[in-house]
Amino acid sequence: MLSVAALWPINVAVLFSYGAFIALVTFLPAFLLRHEVLTPGRAGLVTGLITAGTVVSWPLAGFISDWMGRRKVIYLFSQGMCVLSCLAFALPSRARGGPAPPSWRSSPGSCWAGS
């Protein structure tokens, strides 16, 4: 695969894709503990669920793209993930049952304290 020049863009894209996933899974528990104020058990559960979802979804996505065609699947998946991401980020942390993010908390020195 590395000797065929036409495959290099795909190889680099896969390298960055897997690298991004490994970076996410590596630092996600620390981020959830520090910024989302989750317990260690919940942070591990979220990270484990993301990993389990990846183990199931990547082969399933490959099967579906072989069945339906690559372009159609990529288009439908990207549009669906865009909608889900917008909905997920539209809800503040408090609406999901968590504490307010640190930047939203009122403190005496905060610019939000007077408003």
C-alpha positions, 0 to 999 in steps of 0.5 A, spaced: 500 500 500 505 504 501 508 503 494 502 506 490 502 513 490 495 514 489 493 511 496 498 516 500 492 521 501 488 515 504 493 513 508 495 520 511 487 521 512 487 514 516 493 516 520 490 522 522 483 519 523 486 514 528 490 519 531 485 523 533 481 518 536 486 515 540 488 522 542 481 523 544 480 517 548 487 518 552 485 525 554 477 524 555 477 522 562 482 527 565 477 532 561 471 530 564 474 529 571 477 536 570 472 540 566 465 537 566 466 535 574 464 527 573 466 522 578 472 517 576 467 512 574 462 516 570 468 519 566 471 511 565 463 509 563 463 515 558 470 513 555 468 506 555 462 507 551 465 511 546 470 506 545 465 500 545 461 505 540 467 505 535 468 498 535 461 496 533 460 502 528 467 502 524 465 495 521 458 497 520 460 503 517 464 499 512 459 494 511 454 499 509 458 503 505 460 497 501 452 496 500 450 503 499 456 506 496 461 510 499 459 517 497 452 516 499 454 513 506 459 519 507 454 524 505 448 521 510 453 520 516 456 527 515 449 530 515 446 526 521 452 527 525 452 535 524 445 535 526 446 530 533 452 535 534 448 541 534 443 538 538 448 536 543 452 542 544 445 546 544 444 544 551 448 547 556 451 542 561 446 544 567 440 541 562 444 535 561 444 534 569 451 536 570 454 543 574 454 549 570 461 550 567 466 554 571 465 560 566 458 561 567 459 561 575 458 567 578 464 569 583 466 576 586 471 578 580 467 575 575 464 580 569 458 576 570 457 577 577 454 584 576 449 582 570 
